[in-house]
Amino acid sequence: MPVKRSGSGRRLAPALAALAAALVACTSSPSPQPPTAGGAETACSVLGRIPDPFPAAPTGKGTSPAYDINVHRLNAARMTARDGARTDPGGQPLADALDAAYRGLVEDADLPEGQKHLTEARRSC
């Protein structure tokens, strides 16, 4: 017994062809990425969520959720400012201050030095 077609395949074919054409157009010619406008503004917004003074690192084998989350926030602000400074050189002082703060607070565990640079970054905002 032959299968009766409803004709919906004829209506679907043009839509699928248009979808395929759109996908090819999107993947075959990459559009340039817009510059990161607002890298400094976004970094300052994240920086505003970091307490002043920065929480002390845990001692011994303990962990500190407050320290850990703020390390991640500081790194996010630092990376955002660095990215924004690539397209807006005016954001370079903020990026430099956040880099120095991260080095002091996280990598070198020098709380006074890191806090000094964090304060400098806040002033840049």
C-alpha positions in Angstrom: 0.0 0.0 0.0 1.6 3.3 -1.0 2.2 6.0 1.7 0.2 9.1 1.2 2.3 12.3 1.6 0.8 15.3 3.2 2.9 17.9 1.4 4.6 19.3 4.6 7.9 18.3 3.2 7.5 20.8 0.4 7.0 23.6 2.9 9.9 22.5 5.1 12.4 22.3 2.3 12.7 26.0 1.7 13.1 26.7 5.4 15.9 24.1 5.7 17.6 25.5 2.7 17.5 29.0 4.2 18.8 27.7 7.5 21.7 25.9 5.7 22.6 29.0 3.8 22.6 31.1 6.9 24.9 28.6 8.7 27.3 28.6 5.8 27.3 32.4 5.7 28.0 32.6 9.4 30.9 30.1 9.4 32.5 31.0 6.1 33.1 34.7 6.7 34.1 35.4 10.3 33.1 38.9 11.4 35.7 40.9 13.2 35.4 40.9 17.0 34.3 44.3 18.3 36.8 46.0 20.7 36.2 45.5 24.4 34.5 48.8 25.1 34.1 49.0 28.8 36.9 46.7 30.0 37.8 49.2 32.7 34.1 49.8 33.7 33.5 46.0 34.0 36.8 45.5 35.9 35.8 48.3 38.3 32.4 46.8 38.8 34.0 43.4 39.8 36.5 45.3 41.9 33.6 46.9 43.8 32.6 43.4 45.0 36.0 42.8 46.6 36.0 43.8 50.3 38.5 46.4 51.6 40.7 45.3 53.2 41.2 42.1 51.2 40.7 39.0 53.3 43.8 37.3 54.6 45.0 34.1 53.1 44.2 31.0 55.2 47.1 29.7 57.3 48.2 26.1 57.4 46.0 23.5 55.6 42.8 25.4 56.2 40.7 27.0 53.5 38.8 30.2 53.5 35.8 30.6 51.2 35.9 34.4 51.6 39.6 34.5 50.5 39.0 32.0 47.6 36.0 33.8 46.1 37.8 37.2 46.3 40.9 35.7 44.6 38.7 34.7 41.8 37.0 38.1 41.7 40.4 39.8 41.7 41.6 37.6 38.8 38.4 38.3 36.9 38.9 42.1 37.3 42.5 41.8 36.4 41.9 39.8 33.2 39.0 42.1 32.2 41.1 45.2 32.7 44.0 43.7 30.8 41.7 42.8 27.9 40.2 46.3 27.9 43.6 47.9 27.9 44.5 46.2 24.6 41.9 48.3 22.8 41.9 51.4 25.2 45.3 52.4 26.4 43.7 54.6 29.0 42.9 51.5 30.9 46.5 50.4 31.3 47.1 52.0 34.7 44.1 50.0 36.1 45.4 46.8 34.5 48.9 47.3 35.9 47.6 48.1 39.4 45.4 44.9 39.4 48.3 42.8 38.1 50.5 44.2 41.0 47.7 43.6 43.5 47.2 40.0 42.3 51.0 39.4 42.6 51.1 40.8 46.1 47.9 39.3 47.5 48.0 35.9 45.8 51.3 34.9 44.3 53.7 36.5 46.9 51.3 36.5 49.9 52.5 40.0 50.7 49.2 41.4 52.1 50.4 45.0 52.7 52.0 45.4 49.2 49.0 43.8 47.5 46.6 45.9 49.5 48.5 49.0 48.5 48.1 48.2 44.8 44.4 47.2 45.3 43.8 50.7 46.8 45.6 52.2 43.7 43.3 50.2 41.4 40.3 51.4 43.3 41.5 55.0 42.8 41.9 54.3 39.0 38.2 53.5 38.9 
